């Protein structure tokens, strides 16, 4: 069972996702330059909603300072513990599964403290369990300089194989040094691209020194920054069956599915937000449950959308998206099991009889309820 989520979202002048030059990211699609927002940027924004809606016990942290995170948890459990000694046992945790650490040299990081070569995703529940294990090894007098034995390795691996955090189950986890502990993502998030062709623009600005001499007419600084405005097509999908298997709980999977839908719809990357105030909500959202495969309908915008006298780009794009979904469903016999639409533009006359026009709150509630029903039915049919 798959959940497809589509969104048409108008974004005013902004620079929410920058490239290496500091300008908004772009992509060529259909032979035209489009605005682009990377999936990584949008997923980072979505993770904040996960924490708010699911609670910290159901989410994780992604960091190179995983050793220090475990040390902090050890000190929470045992405040009188020697921090330097705790760091050696926290490092031993990662040594047991083959993850290498080395003294950090990064600016702003805890200088000289152990850090991993790459970001490691740890569930908050895993952090607590690993901290307790490190304290147990400390009490047992395990040798931190020696190679951990197989029992120590198995104990750490068992913790990683326990109940998954929701964001790790959705977005996956890769441990390059311990591939057996990797988690396949149950969600896929596409790079958002604009439905309309864009032209990069640049804002030249100056700043005045408030404490300068009164007869100084010059600017204290001058600079320019790239921006664009566009209407974005956004898409994501969730393998609900895989999500349930990873969380090992239908209730948790149904809650995660509804939170994912809400987070995808409501989130916005935060790049340059104070300079542009670009926070918007989508004009149209479509959520579809499919039993065969997920379907990205981006081809609806291979030809860029242009406004007409009586319809905006967002209006035309919303109707194009729905019409393309109807064409795909008829041509490939991909009739959805459930379909909901939340829109400020689309009316019920534009929809098929089995598509429901609902508010966002109703959409989120129905996603959770139908996820639960479908997963229960899948289990019964096995």
NUVO-973882 format. One record per residue (C-alpha): x negated, y negated, z; residue number from 1. Coordinates in nm, 3 decimals. Layout:
N
        px        py        pz   seq
         X         Y         Z   NUM
...
//
This chain:
382
        px        py        pz   seq
     0.000     0.000     0.000     1
    -0.147    -0.333    -0.110     2
    -0.054    -0.692    -0.025     3
    -0.121    -0.955    -0.292     4
    -0.120    -1.323    -0.194     5
    -0.108    -1.603    -0.453     6
    -0.116    -1.978    -0.390     7
    -0.099    -2.296    -0.597     8
    -0.249    -2.582    -0.397     9
    -0.301    -2.944    -0.495    10
    -0.618    -3.096    -0.349    11
    -0.688    -3.473    -0.370    12
    -1.037    -3.620    -0.422    13
    -1.263    -3.400    -0.209    14
    -1.586    -3.204    -0.180    15
    -1.480    -2.908     0.035    16
    -1.744    -2.663    -0.093    17
    -2.084    -2.792    -0.208    18
    -2.351    -2.636    -0.426    19
    -2.727    -2.663    -0.370    20
    -2.727    -3.023    -0.504    21
    -2.448    -3.134    -0.268    22
    -2.189    -3.157    -0.546    23
    -1.858    -2.968    -0.557    24
    -1.890    -2.614    -0.692    25
    -1.757    -2.553    -1.043    26
    -1.702    -2.266    -1.287    27
    -1.633    -2.224    -1.657    28
    -1.308    -2.038    -1.722    29
    -1.124    -2.015    -2.052    30
    -1.394    -2.238    -2.201    31
    -1.316    -2.530    -1.968    32
    -1.489    -2.666    -1.659    33
    -1.292    -2.591    -1.342    34
    -1.325    -2.687    -0.979    35
    -1.426    -2.385    -0.766    36
    -1.419    -2.303    -0.395    37
    -1.611    -1.991    -0.300    38
    -1.439    -1.704    -0.123    39
    -1.705    -1.722     0.150    40
    -1.610    -2.081     0.233    41
    -1.242    -1.998     0.253    42
    -1.296    -1.681     0.459    43
    -1.503    -1.877     0.711    44
    -1.212    -2.116     0.756    45
    -0.966    -1.826     0.787    46
    -1.164    -1.666     1.071    47
    -1.078    -1.959     1.300    48
    -0.708    -1.877     1.259    49
    -0.775    -1.511     1.339    50
    -0.926    -1.611     1.673    51
    -0.634    -1.842     1.756    52
    -0.363    -1.590     1.662    53
    -0.520    -1.257     1.761    54
    -0.723    -1.354     2.068    55
    -1.098    -1.318     2.120    56
    -1.076    -0.946     2.204    57
    -0.969    -0.873     1.846    58
    -1.233    -1.076     1.660    59
    -1.610    -1.094     1.642    60
    -1.918    -1.310     1.598    61
    -2.156    -1.317     1.301    62
    -2.506    -1.421     1.400    63
    -2.881    -1.366     1.374    64
    -2.901    -1.423     1.749    65
    -2.727    -1.094     1.832    66
    -2.989    -1.007     2.095    67
    -2.928    -1.330     2.285    68
    -2.550    -1.282     2.256    69
    -2.588    -0.946     2.433    70
    -2.825    -1.099     2.689    71
    -2.565    -1.365     2.771    72
    -2.303    -1.092     2.818    73
    -2.543    -0.902     3.045    74
    -2.592    -1.213     3.257    75
    -2.215    -1.261     3.277    76
    -2.186    -0.912     3.427    77
    -2.493    -0.948     3.647    78
    -2.590    -1.315     3.704    79
    -2.897    -1.226     3.911    80
    -3.047    -1.021     3.626    81
    -3.388    -1.136     3.496    82
    -3.325    -1.285     3.150    83
    -3.660    -1.182     3.004    84
    -3.609    -0.823     3.115    85
    -3.251    -0.829     2.986    86
    -3.380    -0.943     2.645    87
    -3.607    -0.638     2.622    88
    -3.315    -0.402     2.685    89
    -3.087    -0.590     2.446    90
    -3.361    -0.554     2.183    91
    -3.375    -0.182     2.264    92
    -3.006    -0.156     2.170    93
    -3.086    -0.261     1.815    94
    -3.406    -0.060     1.801    95
    -3.195     0.251     1.873    96
    -3.009     0.209     1.542    97
    -3.310     0.089     1.341    98
    -3.226    -0.282     1.324    99
    -3.548    -0.484     1.334   100
    -3.590    -0.801     1.538   101
    -3.867    -1.059     1.554   102
    -3.929    -1.388     1.738   103
    -3.714    -1.664     1.597   104
    -3.887    -1.955     1.422   105
    -3.578    -2.128     1.291   106
    -3.521    -2.493     1.372   107
    -3.257    -2.532     1.638   108
    -3.274    -2.167     1.741   109
    -3.408    -2.040     2.071   110
    -3.776    -2.050     1.980   111
    -3.960    -1.723     2.033   112
    -3.648    -1.526     2.130   113
    -3.574    -1.208     1.932   114
    -3.358    -1.252     1.623   115
    -3.252    -1.028     1.336   116
    -3.352    -1.089     0.974   117
    -2.990    -1.121     0.865   118
    -2.650    -1.207     1.009   119
    -2.494    -0.925     1.209   120
    -2.121    -0.903     1.264   121
    -2.039    -0.789     1.620   122
    -1.693    -0.751     1.768   123
    -1.653    -0.924     2.104   124
    -1.552    -0.589     2.255   125
    -1.871    -0.434     2.112   126
    -2.083    -0.709     2.263   127
    -1.940    -0.636     2.607   128
    -1.988    -0.259     2.574   129
    -2.344    -0.297     2.442   130
    -2.427    -0.531     2.731   131
    -2.301    -0.274     2.983   132
    -2.505    -0.004     2.807   133
    -2.818    -0.219     2.820   134
    -2.766    -0.272     3.194   135
    -2.722     0.103     3.239   136
    -3.049     0.171     3.058   137
    -3.216    -0.093     3.273   138
    -3.093     0.077     3.590   139
    -3.213     0.413     3.458   140
    -3.557     0.268     3.390   141
    -3.560     0.346     3.019   142
    -3.893     0.254     2.858   143
    -3.841    -0.046     2.630   144
    -4.174     0.006     2.453   145
    -4.093     0.363     2.348   146
    -3.886     0.474     2.051   147
    -3.525     0.541     2.161   148
    -3.428     0.909     2.153   149
    -3.136     1.060     1.959   150
    -2.901     1.045     2.258   151
    -2.959     0.670     2.291   152
    -2.900     0.626     1.917   153
    -2.576     0.826     1.928   154
    -2.448     0.626     2.224   155
    -2.499     0.296     2.043   156
    -2.346     0.433     1.721   157
    -2.040     0.552     1.914   158
    -1.980     0.195     2.032   159
    -1.998     0.067     1.672   160
    -1.753     0.338     1.563   161
    -1.497     0.244     1.829   162
    -1.198     0.015     1.771   163
    -1.274    -0.241     1.499   164
    -1.231    -0.616     1.532   165
    -0.967    -0.750     1.293   166
    -1.202    -0.982     1.103   167
    -1.463    -0.705     1.063   168
    -1.197    -0.462     0.935   169
    -1.072    -0.725     0.688   170
    -1.400    -0.873     0.567   171
    -1.637    -0.581     0.626   172
    -1.975    -0.546     0.795   173
    -2.312    -0.464     0.642   174
    -2.610    -0.349     0.847   175
    -2.893    -0.309     0.596   176
    -3.106    -0.112     0.844   177
    -2.818     0.110     0.960   178
    -2.593     0.179     0.658   179
    -2.400     0.452     0.844   180
    -2.253     0.174     1.057   181
    -2.130    -0.034     0.762   182
    -1.761    -0.119     0.740   183
    -1.589    -0.150     0.402   184
    -1.373    -0.461     0.375   185
    -1.001    -0.393     0.348   186
    -0.943    -0.744     0.206   187
    -1.064    -0.911    -0.112   188
    -1.064    -1.289    -0.154   189
    -1.118    -1.443    -0.498   190
    -1.302    -1.768    -0.563   191
    -1.038    -2.037    -0.597   192
    -1.047    -2.215    -0.934   193
    -0.851    -2.511    -1.062   194
    -0.564    -2.451    -1.301   195
    -0.657    -2.777    -1.475   196
    -0.982    -2.878    -1.642   197
    -1.181    -3.121    -1.430   198
    -1.440    -3.390    -1.488   199
    -1.702    -3.440    -1.213   200
    -1.689    -3.783    -1.051   201
    -1.928    -3.966    -0.821   202
    -1.864    -4.205    -0.536   203
    -2.129    -4.475    -0.491   204
    -2.116    -4.616    -0.140   205
    -2.305    -4.855     0.087   206
    -2.322    -4.898     0.463   207
    -2.373    -5.219     0.657   208
    -2.589    -5.244     0.968   209
    -2.362    -5.385     1.241   210
    -2.661    -5.523     1.431   211
    -2.843    -5.689     1.143   212
    -2.915    -6.063     1.115   213
    -2.613    -6.269     1.008   214
    -2.790    -6.402     0.698   215
    -2.876    -6.050     0.575   216
    -2.640    -5.974     0.285   217
    -2.808    -5.645     0.189   218
    -2.682    -5.295     0.261   219
    -2.854    -5.080     0.523   220
    -2.817    -4.774     0.300   221
    -2.687    -4.677    -0.042   222
    -2.601    -4.333    -0.175   223
    -2.367    -4.142    -0.402   224
    -2.172    -3.821    -0.353   225
    -1.991    -3.598    -0.600   226
    -1.620    -3.521    -0.574   227
    -1.325    -3.406    -0.781   228
    -0.950    -3.358    -0.749   229
    -0.766    -3.054    -0.879   230
    -0.484    -2.807    -0.837   231
    -0.627    -2.473    -0.721   232
    -0.513    -2.121    -0.797   233
    -0.597    -1.899    -0.499   234
    -0.569    -1.521    -0.469   235
    -0.641    -1.251    -0.212   236
    -0.532    -0.895    -0.144   237
    -0.534    -0.654     0.150   238
    -0.540    -0.275     0.134   239
    -0.290    -0.225     0.415   240
    -0.347     0.151     0.432   241
    -0.724     0.107     0.476   242
    -0.666    -0.170     0.732   243
    -0.446     0.063     0.939   244
    -0.705     0.341     0.920   245
    -0.981     0.108     1.040   246
    -0.776    -0.038     1.326   247
    -0.619     0.302     1.402   248
    -0.299     0.129     1.508   249
     0.010     0.042     1.304   250
     0.109    -0.241     1.540   251
    -0.238    -0.397     1.516   252
    -0.241    -0.358     1.136   253
     0.100    -0.523     1.096   254
    -0.007    -0.813     1.320   255
    -0.335    -0.845     1.127   256
    -0.151    -0.850     0.792   257
     0.080    -1.132     0.902   258
    -0.210    -1.329     1.053   259
    -0.413    -1.281     0.733   260
    -0.124    -1.418     0.525   261
    -0.082    -1.718     0.754   262
    -0.457    -1.783     0.771   263
    -0.494    -1.764     0.393   264
    -0.205    -2.005     0.336   265
    -0.280    -2.259     0.611   266
    -0.662    -2.267     0.610   267
    -0.882    -2.523     0.436   268
    -1.265    -2.533     0.418   269
    -1.395    -2.826     0.619   270
    -1.661    -2.970     0.385   271
    -1.661    -3.353     0.385   272
    -1.315    -3.351     0.542   273
    -1.379    -3.667     0.747   274
    -1.472    -3.859     0.432   275
    -1.174    -3.748     0.225   276
    -0.891    -3.638     0.456   277
    -0.804    -3.373     0.199   278
    -0.601    -3.132     0.417   279
    -0.299    -3.008     0.219   280
    -0.066    -2.706     0.217   281
     0.008    -2.504    -0.097   282
     0.298    -2.612    -0.316   283
     0.379    -2.247    -0.386   284
     0.286    -1.918    -0.214   285
     0.380    -1.573    -0.340   286
     0.329    -1.255    -0.136   287
     0.385    -0.919    -0.304   288
     0.362    -0.561    -0.171   289
     0.254    -0.305    -0.431   290
     0.218     0.071    -0.407   291
    -0.021     0.121    -0.699   292
    -0.296    -0.142    -0.718   293
    -0.360    -0.510    -0.643   294
    -0.317    -0.750    -0.937   295
    -0.486    -1.088    -0.985   296
    -0.276    -1.307    -1.217   297
    -0.549    -1.561    -1.297   298
    -0.493    -1.520    -1.673   299
    -0.189    -1.745    -1.631   300
    -0.439    -2.033    -1.625   301
    -0.689    -1.929    -1.892   302
    -0.540    -2.220    -2.086   303
    -0.567    -2.527    -1.858   304
    -0.248    -2.683    -1.728   305
    -0.167    -3.039    -1.832   306
     0.109    -3.254    -1.686   307
     0.419    -3.337    -1.888   308
     0.647    -3.638    -1.864   309
     0.879    -3.475    -1.611   310
     0.661    -3.208    -1.446   311
     0.338    -3.231    -1.248   312
     0.043    -2.993    -1.284   313
     0.145    -2.821    -0.959   314
     0.502    -2.769    -1.082   315
     0.393    -2.626    -1.418   316
     0.128    -2.407    -1.252   317
     0.380    -2.266    -1.003   318
     0.621    -2.171    -1.280   319
     0.338    -2.030    -1.493   320
     0.223    -1.810    -1.204   321
     0.571    -1.667    -1.142   322
     0.632    -1.612    -1.513   323
     0.296    -1.435    -1.551   324
     0.373    -1.207    -1.257   325
     0.706    -1.119    -1.421   326
     0.532    -1.043    -1.753   327
     0.272    -0.820    -1.585   328
     0.533    -0.636    -1.383   329
     0.747    -0.566    -1.691   330
     0.460    -0.476    -1.926   331
     0.287    -0.242    -1.682   332
     0.592    -0.115    -1.488   333
     0.446    -0.268    -1.173   334
     0.771    -0.347    -0.997   335
     0.680    -0.474    -0.648   336
     0.817    -0.308    -0.335   337
     0.866    -0.649    -0.171   338
     0.817    -1.007    -0.291   339
     0.853    -1.335    -0.104   340
     0.806    -1.693    -0.226   341
     0.753    -2.006    -0.018   342
     0.757    -2.322    -0.228   343
     0.833    -2.693    -0.229   344
     0.875    -2.678    -0.607   345
     1.021    -2.345    -0.720   346
     1.396    -2.278    -0.688   347
     1.579    -1.947    -0.661   348
     1.683    -1.986    -1.027   349
     1.317    -1.934    -1.125   350
     1.294    -1.599    -0.944   351
     1.400    -1.243    -1.013   352
     1.685    -1.096    -0.809   353
     1.449    -0.893    -0.587   354
     1.231    -1.195    -0.497   355
     1.321    -1.385    -0.181   356
     1.274    -1.761    -0.145   357
     1.193    -1.811     0.224   358
     1.023    -2.049     0.465   359
     0.663    -1.984     0.567   360
     0.767    -1.867     0.913   361
     1.012    -1.618     0.762   362
     0.749    -1.501     0.512   363
     0.493    -1.433     0.787   364
     0.749    -1.249     1.001   365
     0.864    -1.035     0.710   366
     0.507    -0.949     0.611   367
     0.448    -0.813     0.962   368
     0.778    -0.623     0.974   369
     0.748    -0.465     0.628   370
     0.381    -0.376     0.685   371
     0.491    -0.180     0.991   372
     0.776    -0.010     0.802   373
     0.563     0.082     0.500   374
     0.275     0.218     0.710   375
     0.514     0.431     0.918   376
     0.664     0.569     0.598   377
     0.316     0.643     0.459   378
     0.231     0.840     0.774   379
     0.557     1.036     0.753   380
     0.492     1.127     0.387   381
     0.147     1.272     0.457   382
//
